[in-house]
Amino acid sequence: MAKVVVAVAAQADLDALILTHSLPASTADRVRTALQPLAIFPLLGPALIGRWQGFRFILGPWPWMLLVYVHDEAIDQVSVVTIQDSRSARAAASGAGSPRRWSPADLGAALDRYEHACIDAGMRPSAVASYVDYARRFLRWRTGDYRPRDATGPARPSALGPVTAADLANEARAYADDVAAAGRHEATIDTYLRHAMFFVRWLDGNFEPGGRLA
């Protein structure tokens, strides 16, 4: 099992992000939790290119947070060298040339982080349950594990490949069409679509739970 350490510079990066992004007091603990899989799978994160060649990254508690690290095989140690906001033009992955893609497993893990984000936003338990449940229904629909009752027409084929946030937004609209085909009222269709888009926009770094989506 590899040893996982956070460099002084990376800790300073995190302290700065906590301040500038008004992150919750639980941030450090949540970052440690995000890093735990690297002890078993040190090559888990995608490899970076260009000036960051030789380094890898995984996402932190928020989809925009990059945890950039290097694995030293000789001593079996993972060193986190910087923690960055991926939306910054200077971020390690900003020059990758293509948007982030999410596999079904990635989306399932992101849903857990989304729930924590809702809780951290101070939402009522009933509201947290609603946000997460609607997002989970959308994710189950897109993989063929859920269909609105009384929906007509052919069922959606399973979506197994990685998708971008833009892909997910298009799928959310198709999802709303399927809800409409099930004979739901307009207000219900809007609720299903709106909550699916809350999650999609959160993945893309453009929405905070408890806010409003135009």
Buried (B, 14 or more C-beta within 10 A) or exposed (E): EBEBEBBEEBBEBBEEBBEEEEBBEEBBEBBEBBBEBBEEEBEBBEEBBEEBEEBBBBBBBBBBBBBBBBBEEEEEBBBBBBBBBBBEEEBBBBEBEEEBEBEBEBBEBBBEBBBBBBBBBEBEEEBBEBBBEBBBBBBEBBBEEBBBEEBEEEEBEEBEEBBBBEBBBEBBEEBBBBBBBBEBEEEBBEBBBBBBBBBBBBBBBBBBBBEEEE
